[in-house]
Amino acid sequence: MAPTLQANDRLLVWKLARFADVQRGDVVILDGTDTLAGAVEPDSPVDTLSKLLGIERLENRLFVKRIVAVGGDHLVCCDDQGSLVLNGKSLRESYLPVGEHPSDIRFDVNVPTGHVWVMGDSRSTSRDSRELLGRPGGGMIPIDMIVGRVAAVAWPPARMGAVS
């Protein structure tokens, strides 16, 4: 999610957001157990043993992503300028790192009610809805998989502040 978030940032997460309307542009924590977690590397033998003992590394199932489209939206990659097209209009994504393309993967999706389409801000290294194209659900993340909305960076002090 760089440059919005950096490795080792400690985040304040508003968990009640999962019960409120999520919006395009929100940065959220997702439980990707049945979605994005399938796109990560398989567990090592140590991870498997740890799970049997009831210890699980959260980074294997929790993901920080930006909501790009919500239920009822039509999202296409990409227009002639290389921008995502949301409901017929080019999407301006000022949060992308300089030189980062909105997507190198072409797609044309309609987001069903009760779902979102998520992408990381560092698109070239992000595991997001695009990785789930061709799988059941076609990249759509059910809203009930949202753990909460990232409200702020709480640590380190030099990076403290609201996340947008």
N, C-alpha and C positions, 0 to 999 in steps of 0.2 A: 504493500500500500504506500510505498515511498512515492513521492516525497511527503505525502500527508502524514504518514506514520513511519517511524523508524524502528529498527530492531531494538528490543529491550525497552521500548516505551511501556509504561504502566498506564492502563486506561481506566477511566471512570465510565461505567456502562449503566445506562438507564434501562433496567430490566422491565419496567412497566411499559416500555415502548412496544413490547410484543403484543400487548393488549390494545394498543392504540393504532391509528392509521400510520403505516409507514409510507414514506414519500420518496420520490425520485431524488437522488443525491444523498440520502441518508447513508452514513457509514454504520454498518451493523456487524454484530457478532452472530455467526450462524453455527448451528449444530449440524455439521455435514455428515453425520454418521451414515445416513442412507443415501447421500448424494455425493458431495465433493470428496468425502473420505475415501470413496471407492477409486478416486483418481490419484491418490497419493501412493507412495511406495508401500509394498506389503510390509507387515510387521516383521521385525527381526525376531529371532528366537527369544531374546531377552524381553522384548515387548509382549510376546505371546505368554511367556511365563508370568510376567508382571500382571497381565490381565487376569490370569487364572488366580492370582493372589489378591485381586481386587484393586490393583494399582494401574491406572491408565494415564498415559501422557495426553494432556488435553490438546496439545498442538496436532495430534493425529485426528482430531475431530472438530475442533473449533477453528473457524475461519473468520477473518475480518475482510469484509467486502463492501463495495458501494452499490447501492440499488440504482440501476440504470433505467429500469422499466418496471411498471406495476401492472396489476390486472387490468386488461382492456387496452393496453398499449400495443402498438405495432412497431417493432424495432428491426432495422435493416443495417447491415454493414456491406458496403459503405457507399457514399455518394461519389461523384467524380473528383471531389477534393479530398477524399479519404476520411470524411467524417461519418459518424453514425447518424442514422436518420430515424428520428423518433416521431411517430405519428405524422409523417410527411415533411418534417422540418429538420434541417441539419442541427445536430446537437453540439453545442459549444462546451467543451470539457476543459476548463481552465486548470483543473487539478492534475491533469496528466503531466508527467515530467517532460521537460524540454526534449524534443526529438522523438518522443514516444508516439507510435501510431495508435489510433483508437482500436484497431484490430487487424491482425494479419489473416484471420479466419473469417471467411464470408458466411453470413447467415441472414435469414429472413424469418422472424418469429412473431407470433401473436401470443402475448402473455395472458393466460387465463385468469379469471377472478380467483383470488385466494393464493396467488403465486407472485413471485418477483423474478426478475432477471438481474443477476449480480455480476460485477466485474471488479477486478482489482485495479488500482491506479497505475501500477507498473504492469501494463498489459502484456509485455513480451515475456514476463516470468510468472504471470498470475495463473493460478488454477481457479477457474470460475465457471460460470454457466456455459461458456463455449466448450469446455472439456466434456460436457454432458450431452452435447448434440449427438443424435443418433442412439442415445440410450433411452430407456423408458423415462418419460417426463420431458425429454427434449431440451434439457437445460433449465427448466423451470424449477424454482425452489419454493416449496410450500411456505406460506407465511408463518405457520406454526413451528418452523425450524429456526426462526429468529429468536435468539436468546435475549438480545437487547440492542439498543442504539448506543453507539459510542458517543459520549457527551464531551469528554475532554481527555487530554493527556495529563496525568497526575504526577508523573515522574519521568525523566529527571527534571529538576527545577528549571533548567534552561529551556525546556520544551513545554512547560506547563501552559495549558490554554485550551480553549474550545476547539473542537474538531468540526470542520465543515467540508 
